[in-house]
């Protein structure tokens, strides 16, 4: 039996103060062995045995051989890497060495200096590059240089620029890349910078740290994606990918796939599909399920309808709070014999009072607009007052489609296609099977009445007046792209804001109508549940908020879901209406989130929260007066006097030992935050830790209204807590 070799990357350290930091952690998490070589201790003569090369930064020039006598050996390694087209990542000085070796030009102290968080913009080529594309269109990265690459090598391709410096990233061949920025550095690393030297440049270290902290979450996410992409080229498998593959295998192993001829399932994040699995035959004709097999997604179509309505609302063309009669005259609603008005929002959020109609609506998908309009003219009987109760009404939501058509002058299908399918590249998503090429791999629908013992073909239900609420066909990749687009509204860098505002996407994924919570299931334990606009929203006790929607038609079942905090999600298809795609997707997602230890939430504390916590941390460690910190509201020392607080802290220290002298930076000791006005952090002691917690009141100048110090992990600190996105 043979075993695969662990890929190995040589990391050249050019400065004792510029080590690999989080880059080494991420590479190792991706299954890449990191071999760090300090230039001052000598470098290997060749790259034999290495699958990748990383060159770190340092305050040197590429030919500064007197101060750095190892540079000739480093340049020789670069020549070998270029000749072999070995996956290589040069960072700052490392990028400059690559450029110089390949025939470019590097000049000392030339052009504008870049310090701290800097916006990096990928070029068209960068957005197509396998590694640099991982940071997206624009991402904040840490910079610290005054030397620059003034001319790229003739055979290099520019991949990214900043507003001040053009040559921020480039590639030679397919795999040798250089970046001027520092993906290995975070906001916390700025604390070690030379404050005096920065002041001579007219810069304030505190301002640079604050600016870096403000984008720490976005910076960390983009940097991690870049390193994961590089690790993949080296031959590693990122932890997220390993977790996704394991989660899918485990979830499929327990799913009752025998009740569907074909099943497809994928896990994704904001960059696309992480891993997928398929089984069975989409048409029972011997052909296997493929990644691009088209399935009908049924009521998942409602998310496209809702997005279109909100886009028109953003433009001021459709008022969700107006009565549907203002847009679609002649539709009658009756509650206990009396006529009632129903708003667009009430229909869109399933609180119109119209009763649940899944069984009926499924078979009416192909009804004409005239037929549904005739039903509306006769009137609909309500089982609840409009706005009072969640009831899932397909017919009711279809009238939102009629309102869209009234204000745009074209069909909902045309509007969805123009606004979302085309701009987002969802080329495999269509409203009718007739729109696909004759040889396209489309799953047919089947029904079973004996738990998969036999299957009966089910013809496609037509696409008519109710098409907007349930007719779409799609693929794993298209739904992953659509879901990532929606989920990114909760990130620091929402995807494609020109297509639909982040605010409206968040409104889709917020509870608009409360749904009663049932008993805890095998894959979820809900504290709350509701319907947004075209999406359901779960408040899961373990994983935080989850947006999701199922789809079901005769012969088909589908489900999509994603965690709002991370954008990690799952999509599952089956071509049998009795197959539980929602259980498969929920199981796969829960396993994946556990596998990567995903936070339930991420939150960004106010700068005032961080500053106040740091001052109080200093007072706790040094014994300085709490009153003199200048961050306390008037109630704090009235609620618990300073002498009492000090006595309690001393009692805690008697248990865990004296406060350790060599504390890590404050940023690295932060645990979590519930919201922007809250923070938890730890203080190392001889035999344990103190755990500190502050909560601010949101005045014009926020002040601390409570300070708590404990010595053990209390219930307030146990379990999954929102991750604080800071340095």
C-alpha positions as CSV (number, residue, x, y, z in Angstrom):
1,X,0.0,0.0,0.0
2,X,1.4,3.4,-0.9
3,X,0.7,6.7,0.9
4,X,0.8,10.1,-0.6
5,X,3.7,12.4,0.5
6,X,2.9,15.5,2.4
7,X,3.7,18.6,0.2
8,X,6.5,20.7,1.5
9,X,7.1,24.5,1.2
10,X,10.4,26.3,1.8
11,X,9.8,29.6,3.5
12,X,12.8,32.0,3.3
13,X,12.9,34.4,6.3
14,X,14.9,37.5,5.4
15,X,14.4,39.4,8.7
16,X,14.3,38.2,12.3
17,X,11.3,40.5,12.8
18,X,9.4,39.3,9.7
19,X,8.6,35.7,10.3
20,X,5.9,33.7,8.6
21,X,3.3,34.4,11.3
22,X,-0.2,33.3,10.4
23,X,1.0,32.2,6.9
24,X,2.7,29.2,8.4
25,X,-0.4,28.4,10.5
26,X,-2.6,28.5,7.4
27,X,-0.3,26.5,5.2
28,X,0.0,23.8,7.9
29,X,-3.8,23.8,8.3
30,X,-4.0,23.2,4.5
31,X,-1.8,20.1,4.9
32,X,1.5,21.7,3.7
33,X,4.7,21.1,5.7
34,X,6.4,24.4,6.3
35,X,10.3,24.4,6.3
36,X,11.4,27.8,7.5
37,X,15.0,28.8,6.5
38,X,16.5,31.9,8.0
39,X,18.7,33.6,5.4
40,X,21.4,34.4,8.1
41,X,21.7,30.7,8.9
42,X,22.1,29.7,5.3
43,X,19.7,28.5,2.5
44,X,19.4,25.3,0.6
45,X,21.3,25.1,-2.6
46,X,18.3,23.8,-4.6
47,X,14.6,23.4,-4.4
48,X,14.8,19.6,-4.7
49,X,12.2,18.0,-2.5
50,X,10.2,21.2,-2.2
51,X,6.7,21.6,-3.7
52,X,6.5,25.4,-3.1
53,X,8.6,28.4,-2.2
54,X,7.7,31.5,-0.1
55,X,10.0,34.5,0.1
56,X,9.2,36.8,3.0
57,X,9.9,40.5,3.4
58,X,12.6,42.6,5.1
59,X,14.1,46.0,5.0
60,X,16.6,45.2,2.2
61,X,17.0,45.7,-1.5
62,X,17.2,42.5,-3.7
63,X,20.9,43.1,-4.3
64,X,21.8,44.2,-0.7
65,X,24.4,41.5,-0.5
66,X,26.7,43.2,2.0
67,X,24.0,43.5,4.7
68,X,22.4,40.2,3.6
69,X,25.1,37.8,2.3
70,X,22.5,35.1,1.8
71,X,20.7,37.1,-1.0
72,X,22.8,35.5,-3.9
73,X,21.6,32.1,-2.7
74,X,18.0,33.4,-2.5
75,X,18.2,34.8,-6.0
76,X,19.5,31.4,-7.2
77,X,16.5,29.7,-5.7
78,X,14.2,32.2,-7.5
79,X,16.0,31.3,-10.8
80,X,15.3,27.7,-10.2
81,X,11.6,28.4,-9.3
82,X,11.1,30.4,-12.5
83,X,12.8,27.7,-14.6
84,X,10.6,24.9,-12.9
85,X,7.5,27.1,-12.7
86,X,7.3,26.0,-9.1
87,X,4.4,27.5,-7.0
88,X,6.1,30.5,-5.5
89,X,4.9,33.4,-3.5
90,X,7.2,36.4,-3.0
91,X,6.1,38.9,-0.4
92,X,7.3,42.5,-0.4
93,X,11.1,42.1,-0.6
94,X,10.4,38.5,-1.9
95,X,8.4,40.0,-4.7
96,X,11.1,42.5,-5.5
97,X,13.7,39.7,-5.6
98,X,11.6,37.8,-8.1
99,X,11.1,40.9,-10.2
100,X,14.9,41.7,-10.2
101,X,15.9,38.1,-11.1
102,X,13.4,38.0,-14.0
103,X,14.7,41.3,-15.5
104,X,12.4,43.9,-13.8
105,X,13.5,47.1,-12.1
106,X,13.4,47.8,-8.3
107,X,14.3,51.1,-6.9
108,X,15.0,52.1,-3.2
109,X,12.9,54.8,-1.6
110,X,11.0,55.6,-4.7
111,X,7.4,56.7,-5.0
112,X,4.8,57.0,-2.3
113,X,5.3,55.1,1.0
114,X,2.6,52.7,1.9
115,X,2.0,51.9,5.6
116,X,-0.8,50.0,7.2
117,X,-4.1,48.9,5.7
118,X,-4.2,49.5,2.0
119,X,-6.9,48.7,-0.6
120,X,-5.6,46.3,-3.2
121,X,-7.5,46.1,-6.5
122,X,-7.2,43.1,-8.8
123,X,-6.8,43.6,-12.5
124,X,-8.8,41.7,-15.1
125,X,-6.0,39.2,-15.3
126,X,-5.9,39.0,-11.5
127,X,-9.5,38.2,-11.3
128,X,-8.8,35.2,-13.6
129,X,-5.7,34.1,-11.7
130,X,-6.1,31.0,-9.6
131,X,-4.4,32.5,-6.5
132,X,-4.8,36.3,-6.6
133,X,-8.5,36.0,-7.6
134,X,-9.1,34.6,-4.1
135,X,-9.0,38.1,-2.6
136,X,-11.9,39.3,-4.8
137,X,-12.1,42.6,-6.6
138,X,-10.8,44.7,-3.8
139,X,-9.4,43.7,-0.4
140,X,-7.5,45.6,2.4
141,X,-4.0,44.3,2.9
142,X,-1.2,45.4,5.2
143,X,1.6,47.3,3.5
144,X,5.0,48.5,4.9
145,X,7.4,49.6,2.2
146,X,9.1,52.6,0.6
147,X,11.1,50.7,-2.1
148,X,9.1,49.7,-5.1
149,X,9.0,47.6,-8.3
150,X,9.2,50.4,-10.9
151,X,9.1,48.0,-13.9
152,X,7.8,44.5,-14.1
153,X,9.8,41.8,-16.0
154,X,8.8,41.6,-19.7
155,X,7.1,38.3,-19.3
156,X,5.3,39.2,-16.1
157,X,1.5,39.8,-16.0
158,X,0.1,42.5,-13.7
159,X,-2.5,41.0,-11.3
160,X,-3.2,43.8,-8.8
161,X,-2.6,47.5,-8.0
162,X,-3.3,50.0,-5.2
163,X,-4.4,53.5,-5.6
164,X,-0.8,54.7,-5.2
165,X,1.3,51.9,-6.6
166,X,0.7,50.0,-9.8
167,X,2.8,46.9,-9.4
168,X,1.2,45.3,-6.3
169,X,1.0,41.7,-7.6
170,X,2.2,39.9,-10.7
171,X,2.8,36.4,-12.1
172,X,5.6,34.9,-14.2
173,X,4.6,31.7,-16.0
174,X,1.7,30.0,-14.3
175,X,2.9,29.7,-10.7
176,X,5.6,32.2,-9.8
177,X,3.9,35.2,-8.1
178,X,5.0,38.2,-6.2
179,X,2.9,40.5,-4.0
180,X,4.0,43.8,-2.6
181,X,1.6,43.5,0.3
182,X,1.7,41.3,3.4
183,X,-0.9,38.6,3.7
184,X,1.0,37.1,6.6
185,X,0.6,40.3,8.6
186,X,-2.5,41.4,10.6
187,X,-3.5,44.5,12.6
188,X,-1.8,43.1,15.7
189,X,1.6,43.2,14.0
190,X,1.5,47.0,13.7
191,X,1.9,47.2,17.4
192,X,5.6,46.3,17.0
193,X,6.3,49.0,14.4
194,X,8.7,51.9,15.2
195,X,6.5,54.7,16.5
196,X,9.3,57.3,16.3
197,X,10.2,56.5,12.7
198,X,6.5,56.7,11.7
199,X,6.2,60.1,13.4
200,X,9.1,61.4,11.3
201,X,7.0,60.5,8.3
202,X,4.0,62.3,9.7
203,X,2.1,59.2,10.7
204,X,0.5,58.2,13.9
205,X,0.9,54.5,15.0
206,X,-2.4,54.6,16.9
207,X,-4.2,55.8,13.7
208,X,-2.6,53.1,11.6
209,X,-3.5,50.4,14.2
210,X,-7.1,51.7,14.4
211,X,-7.5,51.7,10.6
212,X,-6.1,48.2,10.4
213,X,-8.4,46.9,13.1
214,X,-11.4,48.4,11.3
215,X,-10.8,46.1,8.4
216,X,-9.3,43.2,10.2
217,X,-12.1,40.8,9.5
218,X,-12.1,41.5,5.8
219,X,-8.3,41.5,5.7
220,X,-8.0,38.1,7.4
221,X,-10.7,36.5,5.2
222,X,-9.0,37.7,2.0
223,X,-5.5,36.8,3.2
224,X,-6.7,33.3,4.3
225,X,-8.3,32.7,0.9
226,X,-5.2,33.7,-0.9
227,X,-2.9,31.4,1.2
228,X,-5.4,28.6,0.9
229,X,-5.4,29.1,-2.9
230,X,-1.6,29.1,-2.9
231,X,-1.6,26.0,-0.7
232,X,-3.8,24.2,-3.3
233,X,-1.2,24.9,-6.0
234,X,1.5,23.5,-3.7
235,X,-0.5,20.4,-3.3
236,X,-2.2,20.9,0.0
237,X,-5.8,20.6,0.9
238,X,-7.2,23.5,3.0
239,X,-8.9,22.6,6.2
240,X,-12.2,24.1,4.9
241,X,-12.0,21.8,1.9
242,X,-11.2,18.7,4.0
243,X,-14.0,19.6,6.3
244,X,-16.4,20.0,3.4
245,X,-15.5,16.7,1.8
246,X,-15.7,14.8,5.1
247,X,-19.1,16.4,5.9
248,X,-20.5,15.5,2.5
249,X,-19.4,11.9,2.7
250,X,-20.8,11.5,6.3
251,X,-24.1,13.2,5.4
252,X,-24.6,11.1,2.3
253,X,-23.8,7.9,4.1
254,X,-26.8,8.5,6.5
255,X,-29.2,9.9,3.9
256,X,-31.9,7.7,2.4
257,X,-30.8,8.3,-1.1
258,X,-32.5,5.1,-2.3
259,X,-35.8,7.0,-2.5
260,X,-34.5,9.2,-5.4
261,X,-33.0,8.0,-8.7
262,X,-30.4,10.8,-8.5
263,X,-29.0,13.1,-5.7
264,X,-26.5,15.9,-5.9
265,X,-25.2,17.9,-2.9
266,X,-22.5,20.6,-2.5
267,X,-21.0,22.7,0.2
268,X,-19.9,26.2,-0.7
269,X,-18.6,29.5,0.6
270,X,-18.4,33.0,-0.8
271,X,-15.9,31.9,-3.4
272,X,-18.0,29.1,-4.8
273,X,-18.4,25.4,-4.5
274,X,-15.9,23.8,-2.0
275,X,-16.8,20.2,-2.7
276,X,-19.7,18.2,-4.2
277,X,-21.0,14.7,-4.3
278,X,-23.5,13.0,-6.5
279,X,-25.1,9.5,-6.8
280,X,-27.6,7.7,-9.0
281,X,-28.9,8.3,-12.5
282,X,-30.7,11.6,-13.4
283,X,-32.9,9.9,-16.1
284,X,-32.5,6.2,-15.2
285,X,-30.7,5.7,-18.5
286,X,-27.3,4.7,-17.3
287,X,-25.8,8.2,-17.2
288,X,-24.4,9.2,-13.8
289,X,-25.2,12.4,-11.9
290,X,-22.7,15.1,-12.7
291,X,-21.7,18.4,-11.0
292,X,-23.5,20.3,-13.8
293,X,-26.7,18.1,-13.9
294,X,-29.7,20.4,-14.1
295,X,-32.4,19.9,-11.5
296,X,-35.7,21.7,-10.9
297,X,-35.4,23.9,-7.8
298,X,-39.1,24.6,-7.4
299,X,-39.8,27.1,-4.5
300,X,-36.2,28.2,-4.2
301,X,-37.3,30.3,-7.2
302,X,-39.0,32.6,-4.7
303,X,-35.7,34.1,-3.6
304,X,-35.3,35.4,-7.2
305,X,-38.8,36.9,-7.1
306,X,-38.2,38.6,-3.8
307,X,-34.8,40.0,-4.9
308,X,-36.5,41.5,-8.0
309,X,-39.2,43.1,-5.9
310,X,-36.6,44.6,-3.5
311,X,-34.6,45.9,-6.4
312,X,-37.6,47.7,-7.7
313,X,-38.3,49.0,-4.2
314,X,-34.7,50.4,-4.1
315,X,-35.5,52.2,-7.4
316,X,-38.7,53.6,-5.9
317,X,-40.8,51.8,-8.5
318,X,-42.5,49.3,-6.2
319,X,-43.7,50.2,-2.7
320,X,-43.9,47.1,-0.6
321,X,-46.2,48.8,1.9
322,X,-48.9,49.6,-0.7
323,X,-51.9,47.4,-1.3
324,X,-51.5,44.9,-4.0
325,X,-54.7,46.3,-5.5
326,X,-52.8,49.5,-6.4
327,X,-50.7,47.4,-8.8
328,X,-53.0,44.5,-9.7
329,X,-56.6,45.8,-9.6
330,X,-59.5,43.4,-9.2
331,X,-58.0,40.9,-6.7
332,X,-60.4,40.4,-3.8
333,X,-59.6,39.2,-0.3
334,X,-62.2,38.3,2.3
335,X,-61.9,37.8,6.1
336,X,-65.1,36.4,7.7
337,X,-67.2,37.8,4.8
338,X,-65.7,41.3,4.8
339,X,-63.3,42.6,2.1
340,X,-59.7,43.2,3.3
341,X,-56.7,44.9,1.8
342,X,-53.4,43.1,1.5
343,X,-50.0,44.7,0.9
344,X,-47.2,43.6,-1.3
345,X,-45.0,43.0,1.7
346,X,-47.6,40.8,3.4
347,X,-47.8,38.6,0.3
348,X,-44.0,38.5,-0.1
349,X,-43.5,37.6,3.5
350,X,-46.3,35.0,3.7
351,X,-48.5,36.9,6.2
352,X,-51.3,37.9,3.9
353,X,-53.9,35.6,5.7
354,X,-54.1,33.4,2.6
355,X,-54.0,29.7,3.7
356,X,-51.2,27.3,2.9
357,X,-51.7,26.0,-0.7
358,X,-48.7,23.7,-1.5
359,X,-50.6,20.7,-2.6
360,X,-52.9,22.8,-4.9
361,X,-50.3,25.2,-6.1
362,X,-47.8,22.5,-7.2
363,X,-50.2,21.3,-9.9
364,X,-51.3,24.8,-10.9
365,X,-47.7,26.0,-11.8
366,X,-48.6,26.1,-15.5
367,X,-51.9,27.9,-15.1
368,X,-52.3,31.0,-17.3
369,X,-52.2,34.6,-16.0
370,X,-55.8,34.9,-17.1
371,X,-56.9,31.8,-15.1
372,X,-55.2,33.0,-11.9
373,X,-56.6,36.5,-12.4
374,X,-60.1,35.0,-12.7
375,X,-59.6,33.3,-9.4
376,X,-58.6,36.6,-7.9
377,X,-61.7,38.3,-9.2
378,X,-63.9,35.7,-7.6
379,X,-62.0,36.4,-4.3
380,X,-59.8,34.5,-1.9
381,X,-61.0,33.5,1.5
382,X,-58.5,34.4,4.3
383,X,-57.9,32.2,7.4
384,X,-56.3,35.0,9.3
385,X,-56.2,38.8,9.3
386,X,-53.5,40.2,6.9
387,X,-50.3,40.7,8.8
388,X,-51.2,38.5,11.7
389,X,-49.9,35.0,11.0
390,X,-47.5,33.0,8.9
391,X,-49.1,30.9,6.2
392,X,-47.3,29.8,3.1
393,X,-49.2,30.9,0.0
394,X,-47.9,30.2,-3.5
395,X,-50.8,31.9,-5.2
396,X,-50.5,34.9,-2.9
397,X,-46.8,35.4,-3.7
398,X,-47.5,35.0,-7.4
399,X,-49.4,38.3,-7.3
400,X,-46.1,40.0,-6.3
401,X,-45.0,38.8,-9.7
402,X,-48.0,40.4,-11.3
403,X,-47.1,43.7,-9.5
404,X,-43.6,43.5,-10.9
405,X,-45.0,43.0,-14.4
406,X,-47.3,46.0,-13.9
407,X,-44.4,48.4,-13.0
408,X,-41.8,47.1,-15.5
409,X,-43.9,46.2,-18.5
410,X,-42.3,42.8,-19.0
411,X,-42.7,39.4,-17.5
412,X,-41.1,38.4,-14.2
413,X,-39.0,35.9,-16.0
414,X,-37.6,38.5,-18.3
415,X,-36.9,40.8,-15.3
416,X,-35.2,38.1,-13.2
417,X,-33.1,37.2,-16.2
418,X,-32.0,40.7,-16.9
419,X,-31.4,41.7,-13.3
420,X,-29.8,38.6,-11.9
421,X,-29.2,35.6,-14.1
422,X,-27.2,37.5,-16.8
423,X,-25.2,39.9,-14.5
424,X,-24.3,37.1,-12.1
425,X,-23.4,34.6,-14.8
426,X,-26.1,32.1,-13.8
427,X,-26.2,30.7,-17.3
428,X,-27.5,27.3,-16.2
429,X,-30.6,28.7,-14.4
430,X,-33.7,28.9,-16.6
431,X,-37.5,28.8,-16.2
432,X,-38.3,26.1,-18.7
433,X,-36.6,22.9,-19.8
434,X,-37.2,24.0,-23.3
435,X,-34.6,26.8,-22.9
436,X,-31.7,24.2,-22.6
437,X,-29.8,22.7,-25.5
438,X,-31.1,19.3,-26.6
439,X,-28.0,17.5,-25.2
440,X,-28.0,19.2,-21.8
441,X,-27.9,16.9,-18.8
442,X,-31.3,17.5,-17.2
443,X,-32.6,15.3,-14.4
444,X,-36.1,14.0,-15.0
445,X,-38.7,13.9,-12.3
446,X,-39.8,10.6,-10.7
447,X,-42.2,9.5,-8.0
448,X,-42.1,6.5,-5.7
449,X,-44.8,4.9,-3.6
450,X,-42.8,2.0,-2.3
451,X,-39.8,3.8,-0.7
452,X,-37.6,3.5,-3.8
453,X,-38.6,0.0,-4.8
454,X,-39.8,1.4,-8.1
455,X,-40.0,4.8,-9.8
456,X,-42.7,6.3,-12.0
457,X,-41.7,9.1,-14.4
458,X,-43.3,12.4,-13.6
459,X,-43.6,14.9,-16.5
460,X,-42.4,18.5,-15.8
461,X,-45.1,20.7,-14.4
462,X,-45.7,23.6,-16.7
463,X,-44.3,27.2,-16.3
464,X,-47.2,29.7,-16.3
465,X,-48.6,32.3,-14.0
466,X,-47.0,30.6,-11.0
467,X,-43.6,30.2,-12.7
468,X,-42.2,33.1,-10.6
469,X,-42.7,31.1,-7.4
470,X,-41.5,27.7,-8.4
471,X,-40.5,27.0,-12.0
472,X,-36.7,27.5,-12.1
473,X,-34.2,24.8,-13.0
474,X,-30.6,25.2,-11.9
475,X,-27.3,23.5,-11.0
476,X,-25.1,23.2,-7.8
477,X,-22.7,25.9,-9.0
478,X,-25.3,28.4,-10.0
479,X,-27.1,28.1,-6.7
480,X,-23.8,28.3,-4.8
481,X,-23.1,31.6,-6.7
482,X,-26.6,32.9,-6.0
483,X,-26.4,32.0,-2.3
484,X,-22.9,33.5,-2.0
485,X,-24.2,36.7,-3.5
486,X,-27.0,36.9,-1.0
487,X,-24.9,35.9,2.0
488,X,-22.1,38.4,1.2
489,X,-24.5,41.2,2.2
490,X,-23.5,40.4,5.8
491,X,-19.8,40.7,5.0
492,X,-17.5,43.7,5.0
493,X,-17.3,43.5,1.2
494,X,-20.7,42.6,-0.3
495,X,-20.5,41.1,-3.8
496,X,-21.8,43.0,-6.7
497,X,-23.6,45.9,-4.9
498,X,-24.7,47.4,-8.2
499,X,-26.9,44.3,-8.8
500,X,-28.8,44.6,-5.6
501,X,-28.0,46.7,-2.5
502,X,-26.6,44.9,0.5
503,X,-29.4,46.4,2.6
504,X,-32.1,44.8,0.5
505,X,-30.3,41.5,0.5
506,X,-30.1,41.7,4.3
507,X,-33.9,42.4,4.4
508,X,-34.5,39.2,2.5
509,X,-32.6,37.3,5.2
510,X,-34.2,38.9,8.3
511,X,-37.4,37.7,9.9
512,X,-40.4,39.5,8.5
513,X,-43.0,37.0,9.7
514,X,-42.6,34.8,12.8
515,X,-43.0,31.0,12.4
516,X,-43.7,28.9,15.4
517,X,-40.6,26.8,16.4
518,X,-41.1,23.1,16.5
519,X,-39.2,20.5,18.4
520,X,-35.4,20.4,18.0
521,X,-34.4,18.2,15.0
522,X,-31.4,16.0,14.5
523,X,-29.5,18.8,12.7
524,X,-30.8,21.9,14.3
525,X,-31.8,23.4,17.6
526,X,-33.7,26.6,17.0
527,X,-34.2,29.5,19.3
528,X,-36.2,31.3,16.6
529,X,-37.6,30.9,13.1
530,X,-39.3,33.2,10.6
531,X,-39.9,34.0,7.0
532,X,-38.0,36.9,5.4
533,X,-38.6,37.9,1.8
534,X,-38.3,34.8,-0.4
535,X,-36.2,33.0,2.3
536,X,-36.7,31.4,5.7
537,X,-34.5,32.5,8.6
538,X,-33.4,30.2,11.4
539,X,-31.8,31.3,14.7
540,X,-29.9,28.2,15.6
541,X,-28.5,27.9,19.1
542,X,-25.4,26.3,17.9
543,X,-24.6,28.0,14.6
544,X,-26.3,31.3,14.7
545,X,-28.5,32.7,11.9
546,X,-29.1,30.4,8.9
547,X,-30.9,31.6,5.7
548,X,-32.6,28.8,3.8
549,X,-35.4,27.7,1.5
550,X,-36.7,24.4,0.3
551,X,-38.3,23.5,-3.0
552,X,-40.7,20.7,-3.9
553,X,-42.7,19.8,-7.0
554,X,-44.0,16.4,-8.2
555,X,-40.8,14.5,-9.0
556,X,-38.3,17.0,-7.4
557,X,-37.0,18.1,-4.1
558,X,-34.4,20.8,-3.4
559,X,-32.9,22.8,-0.5
560,X,-30.3,25.6,0.0
561,X,-29.0,27.0,3.3
562,X,-26.1,29.1,4.5
563,X,-24.7,30.5,7.7
564,X,-24.9,34.3,7.7
565,X,-21.7,34.8,9.7
566,X,-19.5,33.0,7.3
567,X,-21.4,32.5,4.1
568,X,-20.7,28.7,4.2
569,X,-23.7,26.9,2.9
570,X,-25.1,23.7,1.4
571,X,-27.4,22.9,-1.6
572,X,-29.0,19.6,-2.3
573,X,-31.1,18.3,-5.1
574,X,-33.1,15.1,-5.7
575,X,-35.4,14.0,-8.5
576,X,-38.0,12.5,-6.2
577,X,-40.4,14.5,-4.1
578,X,-40.1,12.2,-1.1
579,X,-36.4,12.6,-0.8
580,X,-35.5,14.9,2.2
581,X,-33.1,17.3,0.6
582,X,-33.5,19.7,3.6
583,X,-32.2,17.0,6.0
584,X,-29.2,16.2,3.7
585,X,-28.3,19.9,3.3
586,X,-28.8,20.6,7.0
587,X,-26.7,17.6,8.1
588,X,-23.9,18.4,5.6
589,X,-23.8,22.1,6.7
590,X,-23.8,21.3,10.4
591,X,-20.9,18.8,10.0
592,X,-18.9,21.3,7.9
593,X,-19.4,24.1,10.4
594,X,-18.2,21.9,13.2
595,X,-15.3,20.7,11.1
596,X,-13.9,24.2,10.5
597,X,-15.0,25.5,13.9
598,X,-17.0,28.2,12.3
599,X,-18.2,31.0,14.6
600,X,-21.9,31.5,15.1
601,X,-21.5,35.2,14.4
602,X,-18.8,37.7,13.7
603,X,-19.1,41.2,15.0
604,X,-17.1,44.4,14.8
605,X,-16.7,46.3,18.1
606,X,-16.6,50.1,18.1
607,X,-13.2,51.6,18.3
608,X,-14.4,53.1,21.6
609,X,-15.2,49.6,22.9
610,X,-11.6,48.5,22.2
611,X,-10.0,51.6,23.6
612,X,-12.1,51.4,26.8
613,X,-11.3,47.7,27.2
614,X,-7.6,48.3,26.7
615,X,-7.6,51.0,29.4
616,X,-9.4,48.8,31.9
617,X,-7.1,45.9,31.0
618,X,-4.2,48.1,31.9
619,X,-5.8,49.1,35.2
620,X,-6.5,45.5,36.1
621,X,-2.9,44.4,35.4
622,X,-1.1,47.4,36.9
623,X,-3.4,48.3,39.8
624,X,-4.1,51.8,38.5
625,X,-7.4,53.4,39.5
626,X,-10.4,52.5,37.5
627,X,-11.8,55.9,38.1
628,X,-8.8,57.5,36.3
629,X,-9.3,55.5,33.1
630,X,-11.8,58.1,31.9
631,X,-14.0,55.5,30.2
632,X,-16.5,54.6,33.0
633,X,-20.2,55.8,33.1
634,X,-21.3,57.3,36.4
635,X,-23.0,54.1,37.5
636,X,-20.1,51.7,37.4
637,X,-18.3,52.7,40.7
638,X,-21.6,53.4,42.4
639,X,-22.8,49.9,41.6
640,X,-19.6,48.3,42.8
641,X,-17.1,50.7,44.6
642,X,-13.5,50.6,43.5
643,X,-12.3,49.1,46.8
644,X,-14.8,46.3,46.5
645,X,-13.7,45.6,42.9
646,X,-10.1,45.5,43.9
647,X,-10.8,43.1,46.8
648,X,-12.7,40.8,44.5
649,X,-9.9,40.8,41.9
650,X,-7.3,40.0,44.6
651,X,-9.5,37.1,45.7
652,X,-9.5,35.8,42.2
653,X,-5.7,36.1,41.9
654,X,-5.4,34.0,45.1
655,X,-6.9,31.2,43.0
656,X,-5.1,31.6,39.7
657,X,-1.8,33.2,40.8
658,X,-0.3,36.6,40.1
659,X,-0.9,38.3,36.8
660,X,1.9,37.1,34.4
661,X,4.4,39.7,33.4
662,X,4.8,38.7,29.7
663,X,1.3,39.3,28.4
664,X,0.5,38.9,24.8
665,X,-0.8,41.9,23.0
666,X,-4.3,43.0,23.9
667,X,-5.6,42.2,20.5
668,X,-4.5,38.6,20.7
669,X,-6.2,38.2,24.1
670,X,-9.6,39.2,22.9
671,X,-12.1,36.3,23.1
672,X,-15.4,37.4,21.5
673,X,-18.1,40.1,21.4
674,X,-21.9,40.0,21.4
675,X,-22.2,43.3,19.6
676,X,-20.3,46.5,18.8
677,X,-20.7,47.7,22.4
678,X,-19.4,44.6,24.1
679,X,-16.1,42.8,24.4
680,X,-14.5,39.8,26.3
681,X,-10.8,39.2,26.8
682,X,-8.4,37.3,29.0
683,X,-5.5,38.1,31.2
684,X,-2.8,35.4,31.7
685,X,-1.9,34.5,35.3
686,X,0.5,32.1,36.9
687,X,-2.0,29.2,37.3
688,X,-4.9,30.3,35.0
689,X,-6.5,33.3,33.6
690,X,-8.8,36.2,34.4
691,X,-11.7,36.7,32.1
692,X,-12.9,40.3,31.6
693,X,-16.0,41.6,30.0
694,X,-17.2,45.2,29.3
695,X,-20.5,46.5,28.0
696,X,-20.8,50.1,26.8
697,X,-23.8,52.4,26.6
698,X,-24.3,54.0,23.2
699,X,-24.0,57.7,24.0
700,X,-22.5,60.1,21.5
701,X,-19.3,59.3,23.4
702,X,-19.8,55.7,24.4
703,X,-19.0,54.8,28.0
704,X,-18.5,51.6,30.0
705,X,-21.7,50.8,31.9
706,X,-20.5,47.4,33.3
707,X,-17.2,45.7,34.0
708,X,-17.0,42.0,35.0
709,X,-13.9,40.0,36.0
710,X,-14.0,36.2,36.7
711,X,-11.4,33.6,36.9
712,X,-13.1,30.6,35.3
713,X,-15.0,29.9,32.1
714,X,-18.5,30.9,33.2
715,X,-21.7,30.3,31.2
716,X,-21.3,33.7,29.6
717,X,-18.1,32.5,28.0
718,X,-18.9,28.9,27.2
719,X,-20.3,27.5,23.9
720,X,-20.1,29.3,20.6
721,X,-19.9,33.1,20.9
722,X,-19.8,35.8,18.2
723,X,-16.3,36.2,17.1
724,X,-14.8,39.7,17.5
725,X,-13.5,41.0,14.2
726,X,-10.5,43.1,15.3
727,X,-6.8,43.0,15.5
